[in-house]
Amino acid sequence: PVGRLIGAWFSPALSYPVRCSPGPAQTAALHSLVKSPKLPALQTKMAAEYAPSTFKLPFQRDQLAVLGDLGAASVITSGIIVSRTKGQVQALAQDVVPIISKLDCRRIAVKAVPPIAMTTFVQFSSVRIVSEVLDKMHKSDYNLAVAYGFASVPFTSIKYNLLTDKVYSHFGRQRASTLEAGASRVSTISHFFLEKVAPGFMWSWLRDGLGVGGSLVLGRHVACAASKAIEGKETPSRLTKFVAGLGTGACTALLTQCFHNAALMAGRMTVEGNRNHSPLAPMRRLLQEKGLQAFYLNFPRRMLVIAGFSAVLNVTEPFRKI
């Protein structure tokens, strides 16, 4: 992965010798005392004084490699989000946003990928932190899926809002805001949480935790099993990891599609003014309105995103233990 290449590139700088050579005065003194009985003691002193010392940087090679893996995964997955989601933004706002051409796609990507990649980097870093905390409490392979669900819900909302803003601004439009002018920073954060994060939080957590998070756990086991059965190796190749991530991501996307649609229904109910609904109300309304379509509606586009995410994360391994 890219991160390990970066770690290997900088590894010589992580530990290198800093040597000191004796000056002319010290050399002359040594020559004059060659036959002196004090020579053994002087040699010991000089050896300790001028011995090579080692300067260590405040980070390790593995930590640098993980930062590279986090960065590579953030940029690639952000590109997937922009390429697969901008069409949905246009479909939901056809009266405001015109049809997006290929040139518009490139320009929107240039504007949207950097902030979304930075947000994704913070998201993935948060997943690592939460996963490590859960491992200290109770070590389990499923901690990563739980951590991914909890740490991803707010960041996913932020990224989709960033992309929507970039699409609107590209066409010279501005989204209507329900926030009063001159509102404080606390009010802004509270408004964002109540409008974008809180609605359908349970369904969003199930969607992210069992979707991408579940594919991360399953993908690892599937890749190892496939490597042993097909290649006869304990460590799977990158191609095996990529294919395993695609397959498990597609499966978990289908299994969690109803959770995704329930989360969207919760957001719709909030926009309609029904903010005090119970956690199960969005799922009940979804099943009443869509029936069996609730389990596969909007699946193709979301499957591409989840499978792509899973494949990239399975190869780059930004959440691996060090």
Secondary structure as GFF3:
##gff-version 3
##sequence-region A 1 322
A	DSSP	alpha_helix	2	10	.	.	.	ID=ss1
A	DSSP	three_ten_helix	11	13	.	.	.	ID=ss2
A	DSSP	beta_strand	15	18	.	.	.	ID=ss3
A	DSSP	alpha_helix	24	32	.	.	.	ID=ss4
A	DSSP	alpha_helix	39	49	.	.	.	ID=ss5
A	DSSP	beta_strand	53	56	.	.	.	ID=ss6
A	DSSP	alpha_helix	61	92	.	.	.	ID=ss7
A	DSSP	alpha_helix	102	137	.	.	.	ID=ss8
A	DSSP	alpha_helix	143	170	.	.	.	ID=ss9
A	DSSP	alpha_helix	185	192	.	.	.	ID=ss10
A	DSSP	pi_helix	193	197	.	.	.	ID=ss11
A	DSSP	alpha_helix	201	210	.	.	.	ID=ss12
A	DSSP	alpha_helix	212	226	.	.	.	ID=ss13
A	DSSP	pi_helix	227	231	.	.	.	ID=ss14
A	DSSP	alpha_helix	238	255	.	.	.	ID=ss15
A	DSSP	alpha_helix	257	271	.	.	.	ID=ss16
A	DSSP	alpha_helix	281	290	.	.	.	ID=ss17
A	DSSP	three_ten_helix	291	295	.	.	.	ID=ss18
A	DSSP	alpha_helix	299	316	.	.	.	ID=ss19
###
